[in-house]
Amino acid sequence: MVSDAVLLSELPALADHFVAARLMHFPYADNDAAMEWILEPDEEDQRR
């Protein structure tokens, strides 16, 4: 998720309790870094 909302920076820790998804918060200015991160393969997926 790309946003400058401070609350969203806590979302990955909260969601970790409920889902098995990778979540990461990026400030809006880091949109390019967010796109690179989302395209990286997950280490767990590589083990399957």
C-alpha positions in Angstrom: 0.0 0.0 0.0 1.3 3.4 -0.9 0.1 6.3 1.3 1.3 9.0 3.6 -1.2 8.0 6.3 0.5 7.3 9.6 -2.1 4.7 10.6 -1.2 2.6 7.6 2.3 2.2 8.9 0.9 -0.1 11.6 -1.2 -2.1 9.2 1.4 -4.8 8.4 1.8 -5.8 12.1 -2.0 -5.8 12.6 -2.7 -7.8 9.5 0.0 -10.4 10.4 -2.3 -11.7 13.1 -5.2 -12.4 10.7 -3.8 -13.3 7.2 -0.8 -15.0 5.7 0.0 -12.1 3.3 3.0 -9.9 2.9 2.0 -6.3 3.6 4.3 -3.3 3.6 3.6 0.4 4.0 5.5 2.8 1.7 5.2 6.6 1.8 3.6 8.0 -1.4 7.0 9.4 -2.4 8.4 5.9 -2.4 6.0 4.6 -5.0 8.9 3.2 -7.2 10.3 1.3 -4.2 6.8 -0.1 -3.5 6.6 -1.4 -7.1 10.0 -3.0 -6.9 9.0 -4.7 -3.6 5.7 -6.1 -4.9 7.5 -7.7 -7.8 10.1 -9.4 -5.7 9.4 -13.1 -5.2 8.5 -14.1 -1.6 11.1 -16.3 0.0 8.4 -18.7 1.2 7.1 -19.1 -2.4 10.6 -20.0 -3.6 10.7 -22.9 -1.2 7.6 -24.5 -2.6 
